Amino acid sequence: MSTNVLRTADGWWVVLGERAVPVDTKAATTAELLADRDAVREAALSGEAGTPVADLAALSPVTTPCRVVAQMVNYSSHARDSGFKGDIPPAFFRKASGSVSGPGDAVVRPSHVKFLDYEIELGLVMGAPLPVGTVVEERDLPSYVAGLVITNDVSAREVQLTKTQFYESKSYPTFTPTGPYLALLEPEDFAHLLDLRLKLSVNGELRQDRTLADMIVRPAQALTLLARFQTLDAGDLLLTGTPGGTALKAPPKAVEKIGALLPPAVKWKAFFKSQAKNPHYLHPGDVITATIATPDGRIDLGEQRTPVADAN
């Protein structure tokens, strides 16, 4: 069974139901905690009464600085929403680790952004170095991946689309809410990854709901492809793509063909004029709720609940 770990300003905690037990460790970073798994196990078996989880202010269990890498268009449902047909070549992009925020922190919309979107994603937290050239088989996953977290790949769509710029559009501060729990996996837990169900709601309205069975490039293959050019270390984070249901969707084919004939400035002006009628983009006062868990609760990453606010 997986072990859920929570981080606060006071340190690390093992979550046992509705209570949490402090971990006796000097670890300040996620990588250091992963090197001290014995302390985590001791806390889990300590028998202490613990502290109510509800009384703890959770921080991101992934500490920064670290590498934050993300997969692009990696669920069949998202590919359909995005207008892709046929085979989709695997692609990755980087996010600034300064975008990582806590599971209850507000997502802050920059003043120049009107089309703010959500993307629930399963985050893989590395537990060991992944050198360039590594080939990862399914059986090897426990050797490289220590645990899982909920992440939200928040996106400024007008920046992403008009500049074809993923790094900027997804790297503003608070654009990667992470946590609340880091689920540390045992080797036998990896057989249950495809049962994980990702759910995201905005103001109680369910927007995204898929299992990992909808994933195109699964974790072992993704790490192999990434290792062709990118080294990862313990404590680094890989976001594995989002299911369908985001606010942004491809326009109808007829509209897309007409748009292709227009100058870029005219095309984007017309596109975002139509998008202004889309009620699914995020606005100040909205509350995003995200969960990832298996039906039997064997792996349960908790609930991420983030309000949306405008920059001051």
C-alpha contacts under 8 A as a table, 3 or more apart, distances in Angstrom:
res1	aa1	res2	aa2	distance
1	M	185	L	7.04
1	M	186	E	6.32
1	M	188	E	7.80
1	M	189	D	6.45
1	M	298	R	6.12
1	M	299	I	7.41
2	S	183	A	5.91
2	S	184	L	5.40
2	S	185	L	4.54
2	S	186	E	5.92
2	S	189	D	6.80
2	S	298	R	6.88
2	S	299	I	6.05
3	T	14	V	7.21
3	T	15	V	7.50
3	T	44	A	7.98
3	T	183	A	5.46
3	T	184	L	5.07
3	T	185	L	6.65
4	N	14	V	5.92
4	N	15	V	5.42
4	N	16	L	7.80
4	N	181	Y	5.65
4	N	182	L	5.59
4	N	183	A	4.40
4	N	184	L	6.18
4	N	301	L	7.35
5	V	12	W	6.84
5	V	13	W	5.55
5	V	14	V	4.62
5	V	15	V	5.89
5	V	61	P	7.58
5	V	181	Y	5.44
5	V	182	L	5.10
5	V	183	A	6.29
5	V	184	L	7.33
6	L	12	W	5.80
6	L	13	W	5.08
6	L	14	V	6.32
6	L	15	V	6.81
6	L	58	A	6.52
6	L	59	L	7.66
6	L	61	P	6.15
6	L	180	P	6.46
6	L	181	Y	5.13
6	L	182	L	6.49
7	R	10	D	7.79
7	R	11	G	5.73
7	R	12	W	4.56
7	R	13	W	6.19
7	R	58	A	5.71
7	R	59	L	5.47
7	R	60	S	6.72
7	R	61	P	5.35
7	R	181	Y	7.97
8	T	11	G	5.29
8	T	12	W	6.39
8	T	13	W	7.93
8	T	56	L	6.96
8	T	57	A	5.94
8	T	58	A	5.03
8	T	59	L	5.28
9	A	57	A	7.86
9	A	59	L	7.26
11	G	22	P	7.43
11	G	23	V	7.57
11	G	28	A	7.68
12	W	22	P	5.97
12	W	23	V	5.45
12	W	25	T	7.83
13	W	20	A	5.78
13	W	21	V	5.27
13	W	22	P	4.28
13	W	23	V	5.22
13	W	43	A	7.97
14	V	20	A	5.39
14	V	21	V	5.22
14	V	22	P	6.34
14	V	23	V	6.60
14	V	40	V	6.79
14	V	43	A	6.48
14	V	44	A	6.10
15	V	18	E	7.25
15	V	19	R	6.02
15	V	20	A	4.33
15	V	21	V	6.54
15	V	44	A	7.94
15	V	53	V	7.37
16	L	19	R	5.37
16	L	20	A	5.60
16	L	21	V	7.45
16	L	44	A	7.42
17	G	20	A	7.66
18	E	52	P	5.91
18	E	53	V	5.58
18	E	54	A	7.56
19	R	49	A	7.55
19	R	50	G	5.64
19	R	51	T	5.19
19	R	52	P	4.29
19	R	53	V	4.95
20	A	50	G	5.10
20	A	51	T	5.19
20	A	52	P	6.21
20	A	53	V	5.66
21	V	43	A	6.20
21	V	44	A	7.27
21	V	48	E	6.62
21	V	49	A	7.41
21	V	50	G	4.58
21	V	51	T	6.51
22	P	43	A	6.61
22	P	50	G	7.41
23	V	39	A	6.14
23	V	40	V	5.83
23	V	42	E	7.83
23	V	43	A	5.40
24	D	39	A	6.01
24	D	40	V	7.83
24	D	43	A	7.26
25	T	33	L	7.52
25	T	36	D	7.31
25	T	39	A	6.27
27	A	30	T	7.46
27	A	32	E	4.92
27	A	33	L	5.07
27	A	36	D	7.61
28	A	32	E	6.51
28	A	33	L	7.31
29	T	32	E	5.17
29	T	33	L	6.33
29	T	62	V	7.76
29	T	63	T	5.56
29	T	64	T	7.80
29	T	235	G	7.81
30	T	33	L	5.06
30	T	34	L	6.20
30	T	61	P	6.89
30	T	62	V	5.73
30	T	63	T	5.61
30	T	234	A	7.89
30	T	235	G	5.28
31	A	34	L	5.15
31	A	35	A	6.42
31	A	127	G	7.19
31	A	234	A	5.18
31	A	235	G	4.49
32	E	35	A	5.11
32	E	36	D	6.54
33	L	36	D	5.03
33	L	37	R	6.68
34	L	37	R	5.60
34	L	127	G	6.41
34	L	146	A	7.42
34	L	234	A	7.68
34	L	235	G	7.80
36	D	39	A	5.65
36	D	40	V	7.01
37	R	40	V	4.98
37	R	41	R	6.25
38	D	41	R	5.06
38	D	42	E	6.13
39	A	42	E	5.06
39	A	43	A	6.25
40	V	43	A	5.22
40	V	44	A	6.29
41	R	44	A	5.05
41	R	45	L	6.30
42	E	45	L	5.19
42	E	46	S	5.80
43	A	46	S	5.03
43	A	47	G	7.96
44	A	47	G	7.49
51	T	55	D	7.27
51	T	56	L	7.98
52	P	55	D	5.45
52	P	56	L	7.21
53	V	56	L	5.38
54	A	57	A	7.91
58	A	102	G	6.73
58	A	103	P	6.83
58	A	104	G	7.37
58	A	180	P	6.18
59	L	101	S	7.43
59	L	102	G	4.58
59	L	103	P	6.64
59	L	104	G	7.99
59	L	179	G	7.54
59	L	180	P	7.11
60	S	63	T	6.64
60	S	100	V	7.35
60	S	101	S	5.95
60	S	102	G	4.33
60	S	103	P	6.33
60	S	177	P	7.49
60	S	178	T	5.25
60	S	179	G	5.41
60	S	180	P	6.48
61	P	178	T	7.15
61	P	179	G	6.04
61	P	180	P	6.87
61	P	181	Y	6.49
61	P	182	L	5.86
62	V	125	V	7.79
62	V	178	T	7.25
62	V	179	G	7.92
62	V	182	L	7.82
62	V	235	G	6.79
62	V	236	D	7.91
62	V	237	L	7.67
63	T	66	C	7.11
63	T	235	G	7.51
64	T	97	S	6.11
64	T	98	G	7.24
64	T	100	V	7.60
65	P	97	S	5.77
65	P	98	G	7.29
66	C	97	S	5.96
66	C	235	G	6.78
66	C	236	D	5.29
66	C	237	L	7.39
67	R	94	R	7.87
67	R	95	K	7.92
67	R	96	A	7.72
67	R	97	S	6.43
67	R	232	L	7.27
67	R	236	D	4.99
67	R	237	L	6.17
68	V	94	R	5.96
68	V	95	K	5.38
68	V	96	A	6.59
68	V	97	S	5.84
68	V	236	D	6.31
68	V	237	L	4.92
68	V	238	L	5.98
68	V	239	L	7.53
69	V	92	F	6.84
69	V	93	F	5.85
69	V	94	R	4.54
69	V	95	K	6.07
69	V	237	L	6.35
69	V	238	L	4.87
69	V	239	L	6.16
70	A	92	F	5.51
70	A	93	F	5.39
70	A	94	R	6.12
70	A	95	K	7.30
70	A	238	L	5.55
70	A	239	L	4.40
70	A	240	T	6.01
70	A	241	G	6.79
71	Q	74	N	6.42
71	Q	90	P	7.52
71	Q	91	A	5.95
71	Q	92	F	4.56
71	Q	93	F	6.58
71	Q	238	L	7.73
71	Q	239	L	6.17
71	Q	240	T	5.17
71	Q	241	G	5.13
72	M	90	P	7.21
72	M	91	A	5.47
72	M	92	F	5.75
72	M	93	F	7.28
72	M	240	T	7.93
72	M	241	G	5.88
73	V	76	S	7.91
73	V	78	H	6.29
73	V	79	A	5.80
73	V	88	I	7.89
73	V	90	P	7.99
73	V	91	A	7.87
73	V	241	G	6.18
73	V	242	T	7.16
74	N	78	H	7.27
74	N	79	A	7.30
74	N	90	P	7.66
74	N	215	M	5.71
74	N	216	I	5.15
74	N	217	V	6.21
74	N	240	T	7.03
74	N	241	G	4.95
74	N	242	T	6.66
74	N	243	P	7.67
75	Y	78	H	5.25
75	Y	79	A	6.22
75	Y	214	D	5.39
75	Y	215	M	4.34
75	Y	216	I	5.35
75	Y	241	G	6.64
75	Y	242	T	6.27
75	Y	243	P	5.21
75	Y	244	G	7.21
76	S	79	A	5.01
76	S	80	R	6.33
76	S	214	D	5.75
76	S	215	M	6.44
76	S	216	I	6.31
76	S	243	P	7.38
76	S	244	G	7.72
77	S	80	R	5.22
77	S	81	D	6.35
77	S	214	D	7.06
77	S	243	P	5.72
77	S	244	G	4.54
77	S	245	G	7.97
78	H	81	D	4.98
78	H	82	S	6.06
78	H	242	T	6.78
78	H	243	P	5.00
78	H	244	G	3.78
78	H	245	G	7.12
78	H	246	T	7.98
79	A	82	S	5.02
79	A	83	G	6.28
79	A	84	F	5.21
79	A	85	K	7.51
79	A	244	G	7.42
80	R	83	G	5.19
80	R	84	F	5.74
80	R	85	K	7.21
80	R	244	G	7.63
81	D	84	F	7.74
81	D	244	G	6.13
81	D	245	G	7.52
81	D	249	K	5.17
81	D	250	A	6.13
82	S	248	L	7.83
82	S	249	K	5.35
82	S	250	A	4.80
83	G	249	K	7.66
83	G	250	A	5.32
83	G	251	P	7.92
84	F	88	I	7.39
85	K	88	I	7.58
90	P	217	V	7.25
92	F	226	L	7.62
93	F	166	F	6.97
93	F	167	Y	7.05
94	R	166	F	7.88
94	R	167	Y	6.06
95	K	99	S	7.25
95	K	167	Y	5.56
95	K	168	E	7.96
95	K	170	K	6.30
95	K	171	S	5.25
96	A	99	S	5.67
96	A	100	V	7.94
96	A	167	Y	7.35
96	A	171	S	5.13
96	A	172	Y	7.83
97	S	100	V	5.56
97	S	171	S	7.69
98	G	101	S	7.97
98	G	171	S	7.25
98	G	172	Y	7.53
98	G	173	P	5.85
98	G	174	T	7.81
99	S	170	K	7.83
99	S	171	S	5.16
99	S	172	Y	5.47
99	S	173	P	4.18
99	S	174	T	4.93
99	S	175	F	4.95
99	S	176	T	5.22
99	S	177	P	7.85
100	V	173	P	7.03
100	V	174	T	5.86
100	V	175	F	6.55
100	V	176	T	4.50
100	V	177	P	5.70
100	V	178	T	6.50
101	S	105	D	6.47
101	S	173	P	7.56
101	S	174	T	5.05
101	S	175	F	7.35
101	S	176	T	5.93
101	S	177	P	4.64
101	S	178	T	6.06
102	G	105	D	5.19
102	G	177	P	5.47
102	G	178	T	5.62
102	G	179	G	6.63
102	G	180	P	7.32
103	P	177	P	5.47
103	P	178	T	5.37
103	P	179	G	5.07
103	P	180	P	5.21
103	P	304	Q	5.04
103	P	305	R	6.23
103	P	306	T	6.41
104	G	177	P	7.93
104	G	304	Q	6.55
104	G	305	R	5.39
104	G	306	T	4.89
104	G	307	P	7.52
105	D	174	T	7.57
105	D	177	P	7.42
105	D	306	T	5.76
105	D	307	P	7.13
106	A	174	T	7.12
106	A	306	T	5.40
106	A	307	P	4.80
106	A	308	V	5.36
106	A	309	A	6.19
107	V	174	T	5.20
107	V	175	F	6.45
107	V	177	P	7.64
107	V	306	T	6.55
107	V	307	P	6.20
107	V	308	V	4.76
107	V	309	A	6.11
108	V	173	P	7.45
108	V	174	T	6.21
108	V	175	F	7.76
108	V	308	V	6.01
108	V	309	A	4.92
108	V	310	D	5.41
108	V	311	A	5.68
109	R	113	V	6.45
109	R	116	L	7.09
109	R	284	P	7.82
109	R	308	V	7.21
109	R	309	A	6.12
109	R	310	D	4.86
109	R	311	A	5.82
110	P	113	V	5.46
110	P	172	Y	7.98
110	P	310	D	6.54
110	P	311	A	5.46
111	S	114	K	7.96
111	S	310	D	6.94
111	S	311	A	6.11
113	V	116	L	6.65
113	V	156	A	6.22
113	V	158	E	7.20
113	V	159	V	7.93
114	K	156	A	7.76
114	K	158	E	7.72
115	F	156	A	5.97
115	F	157	R	5.52
115	F	158	E	6.34
115	F	281	Y	5.83
115	F	282	L	7.19
116	L	154	V	7.17
116	L	155	S	5.80
116	L	156	A	4.91
116	L	157	R	6.25
116	L	281	Y	5.55
116	L	282	L	5.27
116	L	283	H	7.54
117	D	154	V	5.72
117	D	155	S	5.12
117	D	156	A	6.51
117	D	157	R	6.86
117	D	246	T	6.75
117	D	247	A	6.02
117	D	248	L	7.22
117	D	281	Y	5.50
117	D	282	L	5.99
118	Y	152	N	6.43
118	Y	153	D	6.30
118	Y	154	V	4.78
118	Y	155	S	6.46
118	Y	246	T	6.23
118	Y	247	A	7.43
118	Y	282	L	7.60
119	E	152	N	5.24
119	E	153	D	4.94
119	E	154	V	6.01
119	E	155	S	7.80
119	E	241	G	8.00
119	E	242	T	5.52
119	E	243	P	7.68
119	E	246	T	6.36
120	I	150	I	7.34
120	I	151	T	5.97
120	I	152	N	4.50
120	I	153	D	6.40
120	I	198	L	7.03
120	I	199	K	7.41
120	I	200	L	6.37
120	I	208	Q	7.70
120	I	241	G	7.94
120	I	242	T	5.63
120	I	243	P	7.55
120	I	290	A	6.89
121	E	150	I	6.35
121	E	151	T	5.18
121	E	152	N	5.78
121	E	153	D	6.84
121	E	198	L	7.48
121	E	239	L	5.97
121	E	240	T	6.03
121	E	241	G	5.51
121	E	242	T	5.09
121	E	243	P	7.95
122	L	148	L	6.88
122	L	149	V	6.18
122	L	150	I	5.39
122	L	151	T	6.09
122	L	198	L	7.71
122	L	239	L	5.94
122	L	240	T	5.73
122	L	241	G	7.29
122	L	242	T	7.98
122	L	292	I	7.54
123	G	148	L	5.52
123	G	149	V	4.94
123	G	150	I	5.92
123	G	151	T	5.91
123	G	237	L	6.31
123	G	238	L	5.46
123	G	239	L	4.51
123	G	240	T	6.24
124	L	145	V	6.44
124	L	146	A	7.74
124	L	147	G	6.15
124	L	148	L	4.93
124	L	149	V	6.67
124	L	237	L	5.70
124	L	238	L	5.07
124	L	239	L	6.48
124	L	240	T	7.49
125	V	145	V	5.89
125	V	146	A	5.87
125	V	147	G	5.23
125	V	148	L	5.80
125	V	149	V	7.31
125	V	234	A	7.46
125	V	235	G	5.87
125	V	236	D	5.83
125	V	237	L	4.84
125	V	238	L	6.63
126	M	129	P	7.46
126	M	144	Y	5.82
126	M	145	V	4.52
126	M	146	A	5.48
126	M	147	G	7.14
126	M	232	L	7.43
126	M	233	D	6.43
126	M	234	A	4.74
126	M	235	G	5.30
126	M	236	D	5.43
126	M	237	L	6.42
126	M	238	L	7.95
127	G	143	S	7.50
127	G	144	Y	5.39
127	G	145	V	5.13
127	G	146	A	4.36
127	G	147	G	7.55
127	G	233	D	7.31
127	G	234	A	4.37
127	G	235	G	6.28
128	A	143	S	7.02
128	A	144	Y	5.06
128	A	145	V	7.15
128	A	146	A	7.76
128	A	233	D	5.82
128	A	234	A	4.58
129	P	144	Y	7.05
129	P	231	T	7.40
129	P	232	L	5.61
129	P	233	D	4.14
129	P	234	A	5.72
130	L	134	T	6.49
130	L	144	Y	6.97
130	L	227	A	6.84
130	L	231	T	5.60
130	L	232	L	4.93
130	L	233	D	6.16
131	P	134	T	5.80
131	P	227	A	6.53
131	P	230	Q	7.58
131	P	231	T	4.96
131	P	232	L	6.71
132	V	227	A	4.67
132	V	228	R	5.62
132	V	229	F	5.84
132	V	230	Q	5.90
132	V	231	T	5.33
133	G	224	T	7.71
133	G	227	A	5.46
133	G	228	R	5.30
133	G	229	F	7.59
134	T	224	T	6.15
134	T	227	A	5.72
134	T	228	R	7.46
135	V	223	L	7.74
135	V	224	T	4.90
135	V	227	A	7.55
136	V	140	D	5.75
136	V	141	L	6.80
136	V	220	A	5.35
136	V	221	Q	6.75
136	V	223	L	6.50
136	V	224	T	5.32
137	E	140	D	5.15
137	E	141	L	6.86
137	E	220	A	5.68
137	E	221	Q	7.32
138	E	141	L	5.62
138	E	220	A	5.45
139	R	142	P	7.29
140	D	143	S	5.43
140	D	144	Y	7.07
140	D	220	A	7.78
141	L	144	Y	5.44
141	L	145	V	5.77
141	L	190	F	7.58
141	L	219	P	7.93
141	L	220	A	6.28
142	P	145	V	5.42
142	P	146	A	6.67
142	P	185	L	7.82
142	P	186	E	7.47
142	P	187	P	5.48
142	P	190	F	7.32
143	S	146	A	7.73
146	A	184	L	5.77
146	A	185	L	6.17
147	G	182	L	6.21
147	G	183	A	5.13
147	G	184	L	4.26
147	G	185	L	5.34
148	L	182	L	5.69
148	L	183	A	5.16
148	L	184	L	6.80
148	L	185	L	7.75
148	L	301	L	7.41
149	V	178	T	6.62
149	V	179	G	5.47
149	V	180	P	7.50
149	V	181	Y	6.23
149	V	182	L	5.19
149	V	183	A	6.56
149	V	301	L	6.19
150	I	178	T	5.67
150	I	179	G	5.22
150	I	180	P	7.33
150	I	181	Y	7.74
150	I	290	A	7.50
150	I	291	T	7.02
150	I	292	I	6.55
150	I	301	L	6.45
150	I	304	Q	7.33
151	T	176	T	6.19
151	T	177	P	5.59
151	T	178	T	4.60
151	T	179	G	6.68
151	T	239	L	7.25
152	N	175	F	7.34
152	N	176	T	5.35
152	N	177	P	5.46
152	N	178	T	6.91
153	D	170	K	6.78
153	D	175	F	6.31
153	D	176	T	5.35
153	D	177	P	7.65
153	D	239	L	7.99
154	V	170	K	6.06
154	V	175	F	4.78
154	V	176	T	6.19
155	S	160	Q	7.57
155	S	169	S	5.60
155	S	170	K	4.83
155	S	175	F	7.04
156	A	159	V	5.61
156	A	160	Q	6.29
156	A	169	S	4.85
156	A	170	K	6.49
157	R	160	Q	4.91
157	R	161	L	5.95
157	R	169	S	6.80
157	R	248	L	7.77
158	E	161	L	5.34
158	E	162	T	5.80
158	E	163	K	7.94
158	E	272	F	7.81
159	V	162	T	5.63
159	V	163	K	5.69
159	V	164	T	7.38
159	V	165	Q	6.57
159	V	168	E	7.33
159	V	169	S	5.28
160	Q	163	K	5.72
160	Q	164	T	5.11
160	Q	165	Q	4.76
160	Q	166	F	5.41
160	Q	168	E	7.52
160	Q	169	S	5.09
160	Q	170	K	7.94
161	L	164	T	4.95
161	L	165	Q	7.03
162	T	165	Q	7.77
162	T	268	W	6.98
165	Q	168	E	6.00
165	Q	169	S	6.26
166	F	169	S	5.18
166	F	170	K	5.95
167	Y	170	K	5.63
167	Y	171	S	5.86
168	E	171	S	5.25
168	E	172	Y	6.88
169	S	172	Y	7.06
170	K	175	F	6.17
170	K	176	T	7.97
171	S	175	F	5.99
171	S	176	T	7.75
172	Y	175	F	5.55
173	P	176	T	7.84
174	T	177	P	6.20
177	P	306	T	7.78
178	T	304	Q	7.79
179	G	182	L	6.52
179	G	301	L	7.37
179	G	302	G	7.63
179	G	303	E	7.93
179	G	304	Q	6.45
180	P	301	L	7.07
180	P	302	G	6.16
180	P	303	E	6.71
180	P	304	Q	6.10
181	Y	301	L	5.39
181	Y	302	G	6.12
182	L	301	L	6.90
183	A	299	I	7.23
183	A	300	D	7.44
183	A	301	L	6.17
185	L	188	E	7.97
185	L	189	D	5.89
185	L	190	F	7.33
186	E	189	D	5.40
186	E	190	F	7.47
187	P	190	F	5.96
188	E	191	A	6.05
189	D	192	H	5.62
189	D	193	L	7.28
189	D	298	R	7.93
189	D	299	I	7.76
190	F	193	L	5.45
191	A	194	L	7.65
192	H	195	D	5.48
192	H	196	L	7.23
192	H	294	T	7.63
193	L	196	L	5.53
193	L	212	L	6.97
193	L	294	T	7.99
194	L	211	T	6.49
194	L	212	L	4.62
194	L	213	A	5.18
195	D	211	T	6.11
195	D	212	L	6.50
195	D	213	A	7.23
195	D	293	A	7.98
195	D	294	T	5.36
195	D	295	P	7.23
196	L	211	T	5.38
196	L	212	L	5.89
196	L	292	I	6.28
196	L	293	A	5.09
196	L	294	T	4.43
196	L	295	P	7.47
196	L	299	I	7.67
197	R	209	D	6.90
197	R	210	R	5.55
197	R	211	T	4.08
197	R	212	L	6.63
197	R	291	T	7.95
197	R	292	I	5.44
197	R	293	A	5.56
197	R	294	T	6.07
197	R	295	P	7.69
198	L	208	Q	7.17
198	L	209	D	5.54
198	L	210	R	5.46
198	L	211	T	5.93
198	L	212	L	7.79
198	L	290	A	7.53
198	L	291	T	6.04
198	L	292	I	4.66
198	L	293	A	7.13
199	K	206	L	7.31
199	K	207	R	7.61
199	K	208	Q	5.30
199	K	209	D	4.52
199	K	210	R	6.90
199	K	290	A	5.65
199	K	291	T	5.35
199	K	292	I	6.42
200	L	206	L	6.04
200	L	207	R	5.77
200	L	208	Q	5.01
200	L	209	D	6.74
200	L	288	I	7.02
200	L	289	T	5.62
200	L	290	A	4.39
200	L	291	T	6.62
201	S	204	G	5.39
201	S	205	E	5.01
201	S	206	L	4.17
201	S	207	R	5.28
201	S	208	Q	6.93
201	S	288	I	5.79
201	S	289	T	5.17
201	S	290	A	6.49
202	V	205	E	5.23
202	V	206	L	6.64
202	V	207	R	6.98
202	V	286	D	6.62
202	V	287	V	5.68
202	V	288	I	4.65
202	V	289	T	6.37
203	N	286	D	5.99
203	N	287	V	5.27
203	N	288	I	6.53
203	N	289	T	7.82
204	G	289	T	7.66
206	L	209	D	7.40
207	R	245	G	5.35
207	R	246	T	7.00
208	Q	243	P	6.54
208	Q	244	G	6.32
208	Q	245	G	4.88
208	Q	246	T	7.12
209	D	243	P	7.29
209	D	244	G	7.99
209	D	245	G	7.87
210	R	213	A	7.89
210	R	214	D	6.75
210	R	243	P	6.25
211	T	214	D	6.02
211	T	215	M	7.88
212	L	215	M	5.17
214	D	243	P	7.55
215	M	218	R	6.20
215	M	241	G	7.94
215	M	243	P	7.94
217	V	221	Q	6.25
217	V	222	A	5.94
218	R	221	Q	5.67
218	R	222	A	5.93
219	P	222	A	4.92
219	P	223	L	6.10
219	P	240	T	7.45
220	A	223	L	5.33
220	A	224	T	6.35
221	Q	224	T	5.02
221	Q	225	L	6.18
222	A	225	L	5.16
222	A	226	L	6.01
223	L	226	L	5.00
223	L	227	A	5.93
224	T	227	A	5.16
224	T	228	R	6.79
225	L	228	R	5.51
226	L	229	F	6.15
226	L	230	Q	5.70
227	A	230	Q	5.00
227	A	231	T	6.14
227	A	232	L	7.96
232	L	236	D	6.27
233	D	236	D	5.67
243	P	246	T	7.90
246	T	249	K	7.18
246	T	280	H	7.90
247	A	278	N	7.52
247	A	280	H	5.03
247	A	281	Y	5.51
248	L	281	Y	7.95
251	P	255	V	6.23
251	P	256	E	6.00
252	P	255	V	5.39
252	P	256	E	6.21
253	K	256	E	4.93
253	K	257	K	6.16
254	A	257	K	5.24
254	A	258	I	6.40
255	V	258	I	5.19
255	V	259	G	6.07
256	E	259	G	5.00
256	E	260	A	6.25
257	K	260	A	5.22
257	K	261	L	6.97
258	I	261	L	5.48
258	I	262	L	7.08
259	G	262	L	5.33
259	G	267	K	5.45
260	A	263	P	7.93
260	A	267	K	7.52
262	L	266	V	6.19
262	L	267	K	5.51
263	P	266	V	5.40
263	P	267	K	6.06
264	P	267	K	4.99
264	P	268	W	6.10
265	A	268	W	5.43
265	A	269	K	6.13
266	V	269	K	5.14
266	V	270	A	6.21
267	K	270	A	5.30
267	K	271	F	6.12
268	W	271	F	4.87
268	W	272	F	6.03
269	K	272	F	5.48
269	K	273	K	6.11
270	A	273	K	5.08
270	A	274	S	6.43
271	F	274	S	5.29
271	F	275	Q	6.26
272	F	275	Q	4.63
272	F	276	A	6.05
273	K	276	A	5.29
273	K	277	K	7.49
274	S	277	K	5.79
274	S	278	N	7.47
275	Q	278	N	5.14
276	A	279	P	7.76
278	N	281	Y	6.76
282	L	286	D	6.54
282	L	308	V	7.20
283	H	286	D	5.74
283	H	308	V	6.41
283	H	309	A	7.33
284	P	307	P	7.72
284	P	308	V	4.84
284	P	309	A	4.38
284	P	310	D	5.81
285	G	307	P	6.41
285	G	308	V	5.55
285	G	309	A	6.27
286	D	307	P	5.75
286	D	308	V	5.34
286	D	309	A	7.98
287	V	305	R	6.80
287	V	306	T	5.64
287	V	307	P	4.24
287	V	308	V	6.16
288	I	304	Q	7.78
288	I	305	R	5.63
288	I	306	T	5.19
288	I	307	P	6.15
288	I	308	V	7.68
289	T	303	E	6.88
289	T	304	Q	5.58
289	T	305	R	4.52
289	T	306	T	6.59
290	A	303	E	5.77
290	A	304	Q	5.01
290	A	305	R	6.53
291	T	301	L	6.79
291	T	302	G	6.12
291	T	303	E	4.91
291	T	304	Q	6.40
292	I	300	D	6.23
292	I	301	L	5.60
292	I	302	G	7.05
292	I	303	E	7.74
293	A	297	G	6.27
293	A	298	R	7.77
293	A	299	I	5.47
293	A	300	D	4.18
293	A	301	L	6.05
293	A	302	G	7.72
294	T	297	G	5.26
294	T	298	R	6.21
294	T	299	I	5.57
294	T	300	D	6.47
295	P	298	R	7.80
296	D	299	I	7.89
297	G	300	D	5.56
